[in-house]
Amino acid sequence: MALPRPTQPRPGRFSPDLARFYHAEVISRGHRLVQRILERGIANSEFVDLDPELGTRLVPAPLVHLLLWRHCFDVCDVHRLDPERYLRQHLEMILNGLRPRVTKTKPAARVRQREAKVS
């Protein structure tokens, strides 16, 4: 996995044109895909109601962290990071964090509870 690399064709040299191309052709497409998935899941009550635009940036954030960690800090870490285990845990956290919470109270009671908290 080498996400930041395409924007740095030579060590220490940043290419704004290449970064714009990579953003338009790779990053933006991925963001649109994730946002559509989140919007569809919210509309079908499969996911909790969240801001899909922010969710689109939060879903891949741990992947960028993994990339940076593996390339920069893994050599110094006594407890090496297992990418497969890390990604399994990330997926589990996303799926459990997005699932609507099942409560035993009726919808009207939940609305009253929320209103009471706001007051």
N, C-alpha and C positions, 0 to 999 in steps of 0.2 A: 504494500500500500504506500503510495508516494504522492499524496495530494499537493503539497506545496512545491514540489520539484518543478512542475512545468512552468512556473512563473520565474524560475531562476535558471536560465539556460547555462550560465557559467557561474562558478562560485563567486559570490559577492556582487554579482551584476543582476539588477532587477529589471525586468522588461515589462513596462506598463501595457504595451500592445498585446503581448502574449498573455498577460494576466486578464485583460479585458476579453480576449478570445476564449480563454479557458473558463472564465466566469459565464460568458454567454452560451457556450456550447456544452459545458459539463455541469457546472454548479447550478445555474439557473434551471436547467432541465431536471436535475435531481430534486431541487427545491419544489418545483411545480408538481412533480410526481408525489412527493411526500405530502405536500399540502392537499392535493386531491384525495389521497388516502385518508388523511385526518378529517377533512371536511365530510367525506362520505361516511366515515365511521361515526362522527358526531351526529350527522343527519339520521343515521339508522339506529341511534342510541347504543351503539357498540362501544363508543368511547365517551368519556366524560366531556362536558362542554368546556373547551379550552380555546385559546387563541391559536388557530391553525398556523398563522404566520410565524408566531414565536415558536410553536411546536416544531415547525419545519427546520428551524435553526438548532433547536435543542436535541432533536433525535440524532443527528450525526456528530454532535459535539464530543461525545466520548470516543468516537472513532478517530477524531483528530487528536485527541489526548493520547490515545493508544499509539498512533503514528509518531507523535513527538516523543513520547516516552521511550518507545523502542529504538528510535534513531539517536536520541540524545542522552538518555539517563539509564537505560537498561544495563549498560556496561558497569555502572557504579552501584547498582542495586544488588544487595545481597540476595534478596528474594526476587528472582527474575519473574517478570510478568508473563503468564501463559496466555497468549492471544485468544486461543479457542475458548478457554474458561472465561476470560474477560468478556468476550463477545456474547457467550451464552448468558452470562449474568446481566449484561446490558439489555439483551432482548427480553429476558424475564422481567427486568425492572420496567421496561417500557410497556410491555403487555399488561402487567399487573397495575402499573400506575395509571394506565389509560382506561382500564375497565371501570364501568360505573359501579359504585358501591351499592350493594343490596342492603336495604334497611327494612325493618318490619313495620315502620310507620307508614301511614297512607300518604299519598302525595300532598293533600291539603294540610296535613299535620306538619310535613316537612317545610312547607311554605310558611306556616305560622311560626315554626321554630326559627327559620332564617330571619323573618321579620322581627322576632323578639330579640335576636342577637344584634340586629342593626340598631334597634331603638335604644 
